[in-house]
Amino acid sequence: MSVKPLVVVALLAAGCSTAPPPPPPPFTATLTSPTDVVLSWPDDDAGHRVEYTNDPAGPWTTLRFLPPHTTSYHHPDLIPETPFYYREQPFTGPVSTELHAVTSGDTVTFTWADRSPDEAGFLLEIRRPGAPDFDPVEVTGPGVTTCALSLLPGEEKSAFRLRTLYYGPLSPVVHQTTGKER
């Protein structure tokens, strides 16, 4: 009886790879007009802090805290022919149940217990009447346990919640120089 060797062949034809497609770029800045920049990043289930500077050495200024599942930010009406450097940083953290507060005029004061020794701060979020989701509205430093918020017209019946804030790694810096005004 003759024994035939078992041959295993792996075929990888050009264009038939089973490797997943490359991930989208982690963070981009696109000039959409001479003075408008749109920043984009993939959805990672986190909120994002977006910052900018006109000098790559800083100082950095926070443009906005954006809620989870937001994947872009429009930075409009910039100074013509000026360099802008951007970075973003994801943030996460457990969310409280909704906070309902009694207002005093147009100011609401929130107080809470700090039960996390290593947070980067706390993020107060608001869901305005008729809005489907909460938006970040105020950020505190670590160890802070109170926050006063001045309400805008129409926000009197808003719902609020508090998020313990933990930051992820900073993105690479992206750069755009605005063009001439038309």
C-alpha positions in Angstrom: 0.0 0.0 0.0 1.5 3.4 -1.0 1.1 6.4 1.3 0.4 9.7 -0.4 1.7 12.8 1.3 -0.9 15.3 2.4 -0.3 18.6 0.8 -1.8 21.8 2.3 -1.8 24.8 0.0 -2.6 28.3 1.0 -3.7 30.5 -1.8 -3.5 34.3 -1.7 -4.3 35.7 -5.0 -3.8 39.4 -5.7 -7.0 41.2 -4.7 -8.4 38.2 -2.9 -6.9 38.8 0.5 -9.0 38.0 3.6 -7.3 40.8 5.5 -9.8 43.4 6.8 -9.7 46.8 5.0 -7.5 49.4 6.6 -9.1 51.5 9.4 -10.2 55.0 8.6 -7.6 57.8 9.4 -7.8 58.4 13.1 -8.1 62.2 12.9 -8.3 64.5 9.9 -8.7 68.3 9.2 -10.2 69.3 5.9 -10.4 72.8 4.6 -13.9 73.1 3.2 -13.8 76.7 2.3 -11.0 79.3 2.5 -11.9 79.9 6.2 -13.7 76.8 7.4 -12.1 73.6 8.7 -14.0 70.3 9.3 -12.3 67.9 11.8 -13.3 64.2 11.5 -12.5 60.9 13.4 -14.1 57.4 13.5 -16.9 56.6 16.0 -15.3 55.0 19.0 -18.3 55.2 21.4 -16.5 58.0 23.4 -17.1 61.7 23.7 -14.4 63.9 22.4 -12.6 67.1 23.5 -11.5 69.2 20.4 -8.6 71.7 20.9 -6.7 74.1 18.6 -3.8 76.4 18.6 -2.1 78.7 16.1 1.4 77.6 17.2 2.3 74.0 17.4 4.0 74.6 20.7 0.7 75.8 22.2 -1.0 76.9 24.3 -4.0 74.8 23.4 -7.6 76.1 23.6 -10.6 73.8 24.0 -13.1 74.4 21.2 -15.8 72.0 22.4 -16.6 68.9 24.3 -18.7 66.7 22.0 -21.1 63.9 23.0 -20.4 60.2 22.2 -21.0 59.1 18.6 -20.1 62.5 17.3 -17.5 62.1 14.5 -16.9 65.6 13.3 -16.6 69.2 14.2 -17.0 72.3 12.0 -14.7 75.2 12.9 -16.1 78.1 10.9 -15.1 81.6 10.0 -11.4 81.4 10.8 -8.8 84.1 10.3 -7.6 84.0 6.6 -4.1 82.9 5.8 -3.5 81.6 9.3 -2.2 78.2 10.5 -4.5 76.1 12.7 -3.3 73.0 14.6 -5.9 70.6 16.0 -6.0 67.6 18.3 -8.8 65.6 19.9 -9.0 63.5 23.0 -11.6 60.9 23.7 -13.3 60.9 27.1 -15.3 58.3 28.9 -16.8 57.8 32.3 -19.9 56.5 34.0 -23.0 58.7 33.8 -25.3 59.5 36.7 -29.0 59.2 36.5 -30.8 62.3 35.4 -30.4 65.2 37.8 -33.4 67.5 38.2 -32.8 70.7 40.0 -34.8 73.6 41.2 -33.6 76.9 39.7 -33.0 80.1 41.4 -33.8 82.7 38.8 -31.7 81.7 35.8 -29.1 79.7 37.7 -29.0 76.1 38.7 -26.5 74.8 41.3 -25.5 71.1 41.3 -23.8 69.3 44.2 -22.5 65.7 44.2 -20.3 63.4 46.1 -16.9 62.6 44.6 -16.6 58.8 44.7 -13.8 58.3 42.3 -10.2 59.2 43.4 -8.6 59.3 40.0 -11.0 61.2 37.7 -9.8 64.0 35.4 -12.9 66.0 36.4 -16.7 66.0 36.0 -18.8 66.8 32.9 -22.2 68.3 33.3 -24.5 67.4 30.4 -27.9 68.9 29.4 -30.8 67.6 27.4 -32.8 70.6 26.4 -36.6 70.3 26.0 -37.3 68.4 22.8 -33.7 67.3 22.2 -33.1 63.6 21.8 -29.7 63.5 23.4 -27.5 65.0 26.1 -24.8 67.6 25.2 -21.8 68.5 27.3 -22.3 72.0 28.9 -19.8 72.4 31.7 -16.5 70.7 32.8 -14.9 70.9 36.2 -11.5 69.9 37.5 -10.8 66.8 39.6 -12.2 66.8 43.1 -14.8 69.5 42.4 -18.2 68.6 43.9 -20.3 71.6 42.9 -21.2 73.5 39.7 -23.4 76.5 39.0 -24.9 76.9 35.5 -26.6 79.9 34.1 -29.5 78.8 32.0 -30.3 80.3 28.6 -33.9 81.1 27.6 -35.8 77.8 27.0 -33.5 75.7 29.1 -35.6 76.0 32.3 -37.2 72.5 31.9 -34.0 70.8 30.8 -32.8 67.5 32.2 -29.2 67.2 33.5 -26.7 64.4 34.2 -23.2 64.2 35.5 -20.4 62.2 34.0 -17.2 61.3 35.8 -14.5 62.2 33.3 -11.6 60.1 32.2 -9.5 61.1 29.2 -8.0 58.7 26.6 -4.8 59.4 24.7 -4.4 62.6 22.6 -4.6 62.2 18.9 -1.8 63.2 16.6 -1.8 66.9 15.7 -3.3 67.8 12.3 -2.8 71.1 10.6 -4.5 73.4 8.0 -3.6 76.9 6.9 -6.7 78.9 5.9 -6.8 80.5 2.5 -7.5 84.1 1.3 -11.0 85.4 1.8 -13.0 85.6 -1.4 
